[in-house]
């Protein structure tokens, strides 16, 4: 079944315009690519698959297994790094170069291995929350609170996070 969705609201138009401007990219051939949004969209409703419904989320025991594995991997890597004479990024490069570890061993658990990474990530998260709450308070005082205005303040941070994610994905590949 396909339904036509009503025209976008002014807020969505504003958001899509700002996203579209920020979404211009040049590909390898030098041509500019741009994201654009249609005024109308289509919604196709699929019937629900009972098997998919049961399996689409991880169970609490699976999450616990992920956490346990990450903690165990981080502990082993910390022990390995502690056994090395130097305690810096060069040590990690040497371990990778000699095949003792792989880059992907560090991906996703950097904050569990390095105290400085943990502190940086914690600081970034708190700063992100503080910025969002400050902007929300400003908009409430002006009685102009809407999702698009709130989101605009976080666009630069999202771009930085996306860039870091691309680097991490490239490292894992």
Rosetta blueprint (number, residue, H / E / L):
1 X L
2 X E
3 X E
4 X E
5 X E
6 X L
7 X L
8 X L
9 X L
10 X H
11 X H
12 X H
13 X H
14 X H
15 X H
16 X H
17 X H
18 X H
19 X H
20 X H
21 X H
22 X H
23 X L
24 X L
25 X E
26 X E
27 X L
28 X L
29 X L
30 X L
31 X L
32 X E
33 X E
34 X L
35 X L
36 X L
37 X L
38 X L
39 X L
40 X L
41 X E
42 X E
43 X E
44 X E
45 X L
46 X L
47 X L
48 X L
49 X L
50 X H
51 X H
52 X H
53 X H
54 X H
55 X H
56 X L
57 X L
58 X L
59 X L
60 X H
61 X H
62 X H
63 X H
64 X H
65 X H
66 X H
67 X H
68 X H
69 X H
70 X H
71 X H
72 X H
73 X H
74 X H
75 X H
76 X H
77 X H
78 X H
79 X H
80 X H
81 X H
82 X H
83 X L
84 X L
85 X L
86 X L
87 X L
88 X L
89 X H
90 X H
91 X H
92 X H
93 X H
94 X H
95 X H
96 X H
97 X H
98 X L
99 X L
100 X L
101 X L
102 X L
103 X H
104 X H
105 X H
106 X L
107 X L
108 X L
109 X L
110 X H
111 X H
112 X H
113 X H
114 X L
115 X H
116 X H
117 X H
118 X H
119 X H
120 X H
121 X H
122 X H
123 X H
124 X H
125 X H
126 X H
127 X H
128 X H
129 X H
130 X H
131 X H
132 X H
133 X H
134 X H
135 X H
136 X H
137 X H
138 X H
139 X H
140 X H
141 X H
142 X L
143 X L
144 X L
145 X L
146 X L
147 X H
148 X H
149 X H
150 X H
151 X H
152 X H
153 X L
154 X L
155 X H
156 X H
157 X H
158 X H
159 X H
160 X H
161 X H
162 X H
163 X H
164 X H
165 X H
166 X H
167 X H
168 X H
169 X H
170 X H
171 X H
172 X H
173 X L
